[in-house]
Amino acid sequence: MNRPLTMSLAVLVLLLAGCQAVRPAPVPRPTSTADAAASATHRTMVGGRIRTYQVYRPELPAGARVPLVVMLHGALGTGAQARTSYGWDEQAVRDGFVVAYPDGLNRSWAVSDTCCGPSAASRVDEMSFIRQMITEISRSTPIDSSRIFATGISNGGMLAYRLACGTDLFAAIGPVSATMLGTCEKPFPTSVIHIHGGADATIPLRGGPGKRSNNGTGRYPADTSGPPIAGLAETWRQVDRCPQPMITTSGVVTRSVAACPDGRGVTLITITDAGHQWPGQPGPTGAAVAALNLDRPSAALDATATIWNFFAEHPRKTG
């Protein structure tokens, strides 16, 4: 392997490393043969490419229309890795919803011309994939179209923003340690909860390039330079026609909460000492912490439960 390619791969391995070297959390066993089949990998053809995803369906009331959460892994992650890392299966069992875990091609998501990785270099159409995945899931499970949500970490959180910019499918999104890249000229009114660490050096709270960002060229583009996260929250408050937020601080956690028309909301949660990880879940262990210079997740907040509670309170208004 030549030196430039080796360096590009190293950058991408380190970029958004919150998805890597995570100790698996326990996953509930399927409760029936149907659940076991639903937990298998699904394949679909989109734009001439085979795309894959997993679905977790806990035991649900027969015939009831239920929420759907789309969980988007970070760079170098997979849907299977996201299932074992962030606790969404367990949350689905407690609260009765379906979770989809799509796979980025070559473990990355195209969210702009310059990010991220092989998917950006190949101009992969992520929106068509996610739309088709939701359509397929809805054929086999009665999904409540007013309660479809997207969450994700890092590169996956960036895709959640792209989906809110380019589709009207989602009632709310919940990016973690992410930013919004590319243009968003006609965003759809969408509730947003964003969780970010004040010590995140990969996607800094202040905005601008992170320590693992490159210039967005070559085979592995990774230009993650985005706006200040507080400014990003203000952008979505304007989209949702929100008043100024109420701001409260408890220990290292600061919440900026705006209640908006039509039942929407925009919440920004910052954790002063948190880095580039998913708060409240098991994190990197062993030699990987030192070798890849990874952050440990903050224990100050359970991001999964916090995001789900926000989703549950913000369905899309119908009628």
Disulfide bonds with the S-S distance in Angstrom:
Cys115-Cys116 1.51
Cys165-Cys184 1.92
Cys242-Cys260 1.96
